[in-house]
Amino acid sequence: MTDLGGFQDHVAHVDLSAGDVSYAGIDDEDAKKYIGARGLGVKYVFEAGPDVDPLGPDNRLAFMNGPLTGTQTVMSGRIAVVTKSPLTGTVTDSHHGGWSGARLKWSGFDGLVFDGASDDPVYAVVEDGEVELRDASHVAGEGVHDTIDTLGEEVDGTVGRNVSVMAIGPGGENGVKYACIINEDDRASGRGGTGAVMGSKNLKAVVVKSGTKMPKPEKPDVFQEGYQQAMQVIQESDVTAPNEGGLSLYGTNVLMNAGEEMDGLPTKNGKYTSTAAMRDAEGADIDAERVSGENVRENILVDEPTCHSCPVACKKEVEVSVMHKGEELNVRTESYEYESAYALGPNSAHTERDEIAVMIERCNDMGVDTIEMGNMMAMAMEMSEEGKLDDLDEQLDWGDTERMIDLIDEVAHRDGELPDALAEGANGLAERFDAHDNSLAVKGQTIPAYDPRCMKGMGIAYATSNRGACHLRAYTPSAEILGIPQKVDPYEHEGKGELTVTFQDLHAISDSFDICKFNAFAEGIEEYVMQYNGMTGRDVTEDDLFEAGERIYTLERYYNNLNGFDGADDSLPARFLEGGIAGQGASEGEYCELPEMKAEYYEVRGWVDGVVPDEKLDELGIDIGPGTGVSAGDSGVAPADD
């Protein structure tokens, strides 16, 4: 049990196989060592056993809040979904915003931990400190949007007011390796295949009805000082200032033009470093500006919804009308994000703005990750061009938006040879067709919209991410593009290993609070310490908090080590490395110097060729599992089999 402020000290443990629900508090030492949300979720998943089948009943699925979730803390509307990924085989945590995290906290919970698998489709209803399992057979196979509407009505509430629904679509039910969980229509726990795990458990949705139990700070004066300071720096930031900063005006897609100008926007499956480079080389009618945040705001923006306790309002809701096979498609969707637009647009060799909006909406309704879906189609386009898919019943042409729109539904239903192949993810597709050279994946998860030939920090961050290629484990573009906390040369590789460690540990902290990473464009560790101490009643220092971040990141790496991952898996797609495809334009001749950065990174981490030595586990007080069997004095040693 913990008496720290910010916690409800109440976690539901749901055995889906038996249909039973039990409740427990949170161990006080765990709450202090692993903070909450991501950190506690990883520990719970670790305790289920690292060697479980990701789509088997023994894999654990944890929906977790942190001590700051649902409080007055700025940008505190996040929730972490933690499990073993079917896409990568690593531990993964995937977060979404909106209101479900806050409502889960207000309903009396810090987390929901699901084990086993139901024989029949069910959904969970969370209200007033209790969880009830109900029959979901009537929404089995339905898209996310209809599921949310139906279940919201059934619990006698209004979605978006006092009810949140976290649901999967056909993608999760059919085991698409990158299926996701969608909250309130268009907020996604997008990466790593959390929706496929939920589908394997026959859990269609989690419905949360708000209560009134908002935690109050244990040290109100300390918390208010931290809160006011956080609000001030957010309001003064060129990035986050409400109604003025780039993120507030244009959403995440403010980065589209910036990435293009730097020649740091992977295009045509990463062959080019910008749409301009592709246009110059091929004479293609393609231009990233057409899908930029500025273009979206001027032409198709209809609303700017926000999350709990967030003044920034980065979400940009759009409305478009597209003719598709003689039918007019009228689409309104909330999530025209930079990453989604990149993967479904420039990286798939087109910049058709309105068609991308249709694809995003279909991905959300089918419950599949927009980044992975777009990158998988780009991979298939390149493979088709090279003749590697000749044995299948169809090929996929570059920029064929009409086919892309339909293919999303088909992948979610595994309807056809090509859709079924794409549903297996980059590693599955590469293995089946000997197409590793066409994959942009790290540990099985494909890259987001930052080219490591331009932003070298992103290269080492992708490679060492514990959940596969990811910009959110360590958002080095904050320094490389935006100059936060200070400007660094994006093309310089020296020092990027240490920079990445700092960002990884800092983001492990914020993910465990659980607050939005975008606050880090303004806030820093000082504001984090004051708000955390004020809410929980603790008296930690900046160093204490960074140590907790290191502990969480190291626990994840240790989990992966026990699944056989080591330094060989901290890699990048060959086209980004020396001997691959050099950057163009502003990135002309550039490659990513990964070996040099890895050496620096491992030295800072105190790891041995990507493996956590047992001395490091002892140093950080990680006392779970058998250890890796590796000593800090070893070199190039693989983890033990046990």
Buried (B, 14 or more C-beta within 10 A) or exposed (E): EBEBBBBBBBBBBBBBBEEEBEEEBBBBEBBBBBBBBBBBBBBBBBEBBBEBEBBBBBBBBBBBBBBBBBBBBBBBBBBBBBBBBBBBBBBBBBBBBBBBBBBBBBBBBBBBBBBBBBEEBBBBBBBEBBBEBBEBEEBBBBBBBEBBBBBBEBBEBEBBEBBBBBBBBBBBBBBBBBBBBBBBBBBBBBBBBBBBBBBBBBBBBBBBBBBEBEBEBBBEEBBBBBBEBBBEBBBEBBBBBBEEBBBBBBBBBBBBBBBBBBBBBBBBBBBBBBBBBBBEEBEBEBBBBBBBBBBBBEEBBEEBBBBBBBBBBBBBBBBBEBEEEEEEBEBBBBBBBBBBBBBBBBBBBBBBBBBBBBBBBBBBBBBBBBBBBBBBBBBBBBBBBEEBBEEBEEBBEBBBBEBBBBBBBBBBBBBBEBBBBBBBBBBBBBEEBEBBBBBBBBBBBBBBBBBBBBBBBBBBBBBBBBBBBBBBBBBBBBBBBBEBBEEBEBBEBEBBBBBBBBBBBBBBBBBBBBBBBBBBBBBBBEBBBBBBBBBBBBEBEEEBBBBBBBBBBBBBBBBBBBBBBBBEBBBBBEBBBEEBBBBBBBBEEBBBBBEBBBEBBBEBBBBBBBBBBBBBBEBBEBEEBEBBBBEBEBEEBBBBEE
